[in-house]
């Protein structure tokens, strides 16, 4: 695996790798890798000839009171894991490389970026869309692999790719969970054993909604109420949102049909966690 810290070198290496019609896959990460990230790499390996990845903790997607400075950074381990999975090209740029002094240009996916996490994390999705656009320019992948775990992010990236004509196929990969159902996340490392148990309420609430829906309930209001009630049962968990939305527009639906997205976000201790299911 070749590791680069500049966009210029990464782009040259990726262009070189893509000669003769090679299909280049790309996985963007903030590091602190777990099986969720590695599942994206494996999906990329399965359908692409060469796989590129990035490790960059993107300051632009963290709010002023969020966990940017304490976000777990485990570069040496991450690098080994990616190498073991067969990633050929890695970019791990500095903040200055990605956002040189004087940077004033941002990608704002209007109408989507203020929904769900964007409502409680103003500017978050602007930071995400901007960094993904920049990484797409650095790598110029044929296909990019994103986790369904961050469903709103996925909808926003799909829209950005469509609106700005990026020649890249966006591939969604299923959520990887711990054996007890907790969605894998780099932020799970913040949870103490008690909070780790309490965090299971997120997935439990989603399963309750799925069961009711499969039993014939199609009123979003009733399904959301059931989900909220489940979360409320775990007293120390503070719900941020529980919604049922259209997976593309992220607009709430009234009648729940197949394909609807059920996203939940809640704070456990001081850790904000998200999860979702698609019905
Ligand atoms: P992050 O490092 O949190 O920015 O995530 C990088 C990529 O990994 C994103 O596309 C995430 O959606 C994806 N990802 C994170 N956790 C999981 C998971 N548990 N299952 C599947 N994909 C995931």
Boltz pocket constraint, residues with backbone or C-beta under 6 A from the ligand:
constraints:
  - pocket:
      binder: B
      contacts: [[A, 28], [A, 29], [A, 30], [A, 31], [A, 35], [A, 36], [A, 37], [A, 39], [A, 40], [A, 145], [A, 146], [A, 147], [A, 148], [A, 149], [A, 150], [A, 173], [A, 174], [A, 175], [A, 176], [A, 177], [A, 183], [A, 184], [A, 185], [A, 186]]
      max_distance: 6.0
